[in-house]
Amino acid sequence: MIQKHDFVYGIQAIKETVSAGKTIEKVLIKKDLNNEALRELQHLLRNSNIQIQYVPQEKLNSITRKNHQGAIAFISAIDYANADFLIPKIFEDGETPLLIMLDGVTDVRNFGSICRTAECAGAHGIIVARKGSVLINSDAMKTSAGALNYLPVIRADSLLETIDTLRNSGFQIIAATEKGNKDYFTADFTAPTLIIMGAEDIGISDDILKISDELVKIPIKGNVESLNVSNASSIIIYEAIRQRLVTHSHQ
């Protein structure tokens, strides 16, 4: 459910929200609407690298019946972290980075649940794509049980480029997929690691699977073919933590 405070409507209100520096997830604009005020808004949004989605009038009316003037902006419940600052800081703090990348996960409750697990486990952050990923709103915040107040979330323009950057920074890339050729607990998570989880319907994209260092799977012995992505994330994240605790205790 969309909460009232998760969005603003009307061209001028959206422009003021952008100018105030608020983090906007995306802006819905009515298809085929063309006027000077709207063109100015679109120009501002593109210059601010804010996602625009063109939708029918009915979609906008389903969100609010008030005079939206053909434009509604969704406000993020969080401020996104900057990878250029976050990743060096993890190393500088003497910690072994553990990041979670979500490829195509759009369900708010799954996202919130994954964030809750990641924060409880001590993971260092979540990475999502700027386009085609979850809308981080008050529902996500609630499902995360407040974890999103503490867990850094990075919004990447390109997941592929982000993976390359992390690999160059010393990360290993481990993708969790039913196509995996080894069980998750046989992988070594003690090095700086990026764990990639995919959408429940299509999984991780082939482009990402091709450039991952390891493809791991969770053994399924029952009749149901797969686990919910939030449950699968919990299993793999805590395996990484288990290995690190064991390694630390032996040092």
Secondary structure as GFF3:
##gff-version 3
##sequence-region A 1 251
A	DSSP	three_ten_helix	4	6	.	.	.	ID=ss1
A	DSSP	beta_strand	7	9	.	.	.	ID=ss2
A	DSSP	alpha_helix	11	19	.	.	.	ID=ss3
A	DSSP	beta_strand	24	30	.	.	.	ID=ss4
A	DSSP	alpha_helix	36	47	.	.	.	ID=ss5
A	DSSP	beta_strand	51	55	.	.	.	ID=ss6
A	DSSP	alpha_helix	57	63	.	.	.	ID=ss7
A	DSSP	beta_strand	71	75	.	.	.	ID=ss8
A	DSSP	alpha_helix	83	92	.	.	.	ID=ss9
A	DSSP	beta_strand	98	103	.	.	.	ID=ss10
A	DSSP	alpha_helix	108	121	.	.	.	ID=ss11
A	DSSP	beta_strand	125	129	.	.	.	ID=ss12
A	DSSP	alpha_helix	138	143	.	.	.	ID=ss13
A	DSSP	three_ten_helix	147	149	.	.	.	ID=ss14
A	DSSP	beta_strand	153	156	.	.	.	ID=ss15
A	DSSP	alpha_helix	159	168	.	.	.	ID=ss16
A	DSSP	beta_strand	172	176	.	.	.	ID=ss17
A	DSSP	beta_strand	182	183	.	.	.	ID=ss18
A	DSSP	three_ten_helix	184	186	.	.	.	ID=ss19
A	DSSP	beta_strand	193	198	.	.	.	ID=ss20
A	DSSP	alpha_helix	206	211	.	.	.	ID=ss21
A	DSSP	beta_strand	214	217	.	.	.	ID=ss22
A	DSSP	alpha_helix	229	249	.	.	.	ID=ss23
###
